[in-house]
Amino acid sequence: MIQTDIIIIGAGPVGLFTVFEAGLLKLKCHLIDSLPQPGGQCSEIYPKKPIYDIPGFPSVLAGELIDNLMEQAAPFKPGFTLGEAALSIDKTEEGKFIVTTVKGTKHEAPIVIIAGGLGVFEPRKPPISNISDFEDKGVEYIIKDPEFYKDKRCVIAGGGDSALDWSIYLAENKIAKEVVLVHRSSSFRGHLDSVQKVIDMAENGMIRLVTEAEVTGLNGEGKLKKVIVTHQTSGEIQIESDHFIPLFGLKPSLGPIADWGLEIEKSAIKVNTLDYSTNIPGIYAVGDVNTYENKLKLILCGFHEGTLAVQSAFARIHPDKKNVLKYTTVNGVQGF
């Protein structure tokens, strides 16, 4: 049994910053995450993507933000259970919570803060019968490291910002040997500037643009060799390729959290904005996983929510102690 003051479910940016705020109050934290490394979406989905709305950072790569948050939390020695999704939550006779993961790891604490982002993500896969045969053998649903595609022939499918932006990035920075963008329509859902840039790059031969078409088949022995595209008028086109990257988005789901007796609204946990507590006393929800009137799904809002949640948590853990706000500019950061 892992024992701590606060169990944080979700090791994304909001969960990591909550460790820091809890540490200032001398509360120890242990984080649980289904991903094999901290960082949530920032590490898993877009580590090389710049973020522009973090205070004090005109621009910071998502992966760099996580590195900084890990460094900020380090003095408070957080524990981590990674690669294990939280499965169940039970309450003891003493009023504490026991959170058990899918692998049976048990954690006990008087406070649980759910910082699970949008929950568990699954890629939206195109209806290609043998696509699973090529997963990790030429088919990827997200781009983690652009350099992985150095000098490779890439077929990207999709019509949103992700498909447009990555097509531009791989071609403009001369990373991929060839970039083919396939979209089922002649119009795109992405930002107009990105759409125009892709059109311009296609005219200049930097990107091969195939619209009014869909990828319908994959060929190869052991790894991907060819992508089969079916065009609405031209029929079947075979494109030699090393990688097929369908960027149709991810499907978020609360997963097991939805069965914990929490009040749920539109796949998010309802909270009281006084302290971001849920309908179960001692359980809080911060970041994209929660919902309330005028909710904004921004990292900086999650930082604020985590800060207020740990103030309330301190009062629950130490009802007889008065918590006086201490400014770090005066007291510095005193780790454990």
N, C-alpha and C positions, 0 to 999 in steps of 0.2 A: 504494500500500500504506500503510494507516494502521498505525503502529507504536506500541506502548504496553507498559506492564508487565503490566496485567491487562485482558483482554477480559471485560466483564460482559454476558451475554446476558439482557436483561430490565431495563427501566428503571422497574420498580415501586418501592414503598417500600423493599423489602429491597435491591434493586440500588442504589438511591440512597444508602442508609445505608452500604452496603459501600464506596462511593466515599470516604465520610468516614473510615471506619476504615482503609482502605488509605492515604489521604492522610496520616494521622498517622504512618505508617511510611515516608513519602516514596515511595510507589508510585503511579504514574499509572494512571488507568483510562479506558477508552473503552467506552461502552454501546451496545448494539444492541437495537432494539425494533421490532416490526412495526407498532406504533401510531404515529401522526404526532406525538405529544407524550409527554413523560415522565409517569409516574404509574401505568401499568398499569390494573388494574381501578378503582383509586381515582379516576382521572381519566376513564376511558372509560365506566364503568358507573354509579358512584354518587358523583360528586363532591360532591353536596349532602347525603349521608347522614352522620349523626354516628357516630363511633367512640368507644367508651367504655373501651377497655382499653389505651390507650397510656399508659405511665407518665408521671405529671406533668400529664396532660391529662384532667380528669374527663370532658370531652367535646370532640371536635375533628371538624370536617367533614373528610371524606376529601380533598377538594380542598385544604383549608388545610394538612393534614398534608403533602401533596406539596409545596406552596409552601415550607413550613418545611424539608423535607428538601433541596430544591433550594438554598435559602439556606445550609444547613449544609454542603452539598457544594461550593458555589461557590468557596471559597478554594483548592480543589485542582484547579480548572479541568478538569473531566471533558470528554471529547469525546463526541459523540452521533452515531449513525447511526440516524435515525428513519424510520419508514414503510417499513422493509426488514426482513423476517424473515431470521434466520440460516438458511442452507440447508445448508451443508456445513462440515466441519472436517477439516483435513489436518495432518500433522506434517512438519516440515522435517528435513533431515539434522542441523541444529544442535539439534534437540529442541524447537523452538518450534512453536506452533500457528498455522495460518492459517484464519480463519473467513471464509467467503464468503457474502454475502447473496443473496437472490433477484434483486437488480438487479446483481449482479456486483461489489459493493464488497468489497474484501479488507482484512482486518485481521490483524496479526501480533503475537503476544505469547507469553511463556513460560508464562503462566497463563491459564486460562479458568475463569470462575465463572458457572455457569448459575443465574440467578435469575428463571426464566421463569414464576413463579407456577404456575397450573394449566395453562399452555400456551396454545395457540391456541383462542379461543372462537368458537363459531358458535351463533346462536340456534336454539332449537327452534321451528320454524315450524308453525303449524296447517295441515292439509291443505286449503287453499283454492286452487283452480286458478289464479286470477289474482292471487294476493297479490303476486307479484313486480312486477306492473304498477304497484302503488301504493306500493312501497318508496320512501321519501323524498318521497312525494307524499301523505302522510297515514297511512302505516303505519310505525311505529317499534317496534323490539323491545326497546329499553331507554330509560329516561328519564334524560337527562343533566342537563337544566336545566328544572326545573318551570315556570319563567316562559315557556318556549316554548309552553305550553298556556294562556296567559292568555286568558280570555274565549272559549275554544274548547269545542266539544262533543266529549267524549272517551268512547270505548268501550274499557274495559279487560277483557281476558279472562284468566282464571286463577284458581286456588284456593289458592295458596300465600301466604307472607308478603309477597312483592314486590307481587303484585296487590292484596292487602288494604291494605298500607301506603301505596301510591301512590294508591289510591282515596280513602283517608282524607285523605291530605295535600292532594291537589288540591281536594277538596271542603271540608275544614275550613278551609283558608286562603283559600277563595274565589278560587282561581286559575282553575280551569276553569269555564266557563259551565254545563256539565252533565257529570256523571260517571255512566256506566252501567257496572256491573260484571256480567259474564256468566261463569257457571260451569256446567259440565256436570252437577254434582251439587248436592244440597241441603246437603251437609256440606263443610267446608273443611279444608285441611291446615295452615293457618297457626296462629299463636299464638291461644289462646282469647280473650285480651283484645281482640285485633284483630278476631276474628270477631264478638264481641259488639258492638264499636263500630260495625262496618259495618252490622249488623242494626239497631242503634239509630238510626244515621244514615239508613238506608233508611226506617224508620218515621216519621222526622221530615221526610222529603222531601229530604234533603241528597244522597242517593245513590239512583239507581235500580238495584235489585238484581234480576237476572234469573237464577234458578237452574234447574237441570235443562234447560239449553239450551246450544247451541254456535253460534258464528259460522260460517256456512257459505258466505257470499258477500260480495262487495264491489262497489259500483257507483260510477260517477263518470266524468267526462270530463276527463282531464288531472290531476285530483286527486280525492281521496276525497270522496264526497257522502253515501253511504248504506252502512250495515252491515246485512247480512241475517242474522238470528238464527233458528235453527230450534229451537223449543221441543218438548219431548217430548210434551206434550198439546195445546198451543195452536197448534202448527204454525208457519208462517213469520211472523216479525215484522220489519218494516223500520224501522230507526232512523236518522234523519238525524244525520250525524256528520262532524266535521272530521278526527278522528284515531282510528285503531284501533291499540291497543297490546296485542298478545298477550304476556303475561308468563309464558311456560312454562319459563323457565330457559335456561341456556346449556350447550352441550355442549363440555367441554374436551377437548383433544387435544394430545399432545406435539408433533405435527407432525414436521418433519424430524429433530428431536433424537432421536426413537425409532430412527433408522437410523445413529446415530453409534458404535455398538459399546458403549454404556454398558449396565450391568446394570439392567434395568427390572423393576419389580414393581408390578402393579396401576396401570399408567399413570403411574408415578413412578420417579425415579432413586434406586437404592439407594446409601446413603452410609455411611461410617465416622464415627461420632459423635465420634471423637477430634478430627477436624478438618474433617469434612463433605466429605472427598475421595471421589471415585468410584473405580471399578475401573480407570480410566485415570489414571496418575500425571500430575499437573499440571492435571487438570480437577476442579473442585469443583461441588457443587450445594447451593444454600441456599434457604430459603423453601418455599413450597407445592409446588414442583416435586420435592422430594426425599422419601424415605421411610426410616424406621428404626423400631425398636421404641419404642413409646410416643410416636410423633410427634404433635404438636399443630399444626394448621394455623392459627397465629396470627402476626400481623405481628411481635409482640414476640419470638417464638421465632426468626423469621427474622433479626431484628437480631442476636441472640446467635450464630446460625450463621454469618452473614457476618463477624462479628468474629473468630471462631476460624479461619475459612477464610483470612483475609488474614494472620493470624499464621503459619500454615503456609506460605502462599504466599511470605512474606518469607524463610523459611528455605530454600525451594527456589531462589529467585532469588539470594539472598546466603548460600550455605552457609558462607562463612568469616566472616560477621559475626554478632556476638552481639546479639540483640534484647532490650533492657532495657525493660520496660513503663514508660512515662512517663504519668503522670496529667495530664490536661488542666487540672485545677484548679491544678497547679503550673506546667506549661509553657505553658499556653494553647494556642491553635491557630495553628500556623505554616504558612501556605499556601505555594503555589508562586509 
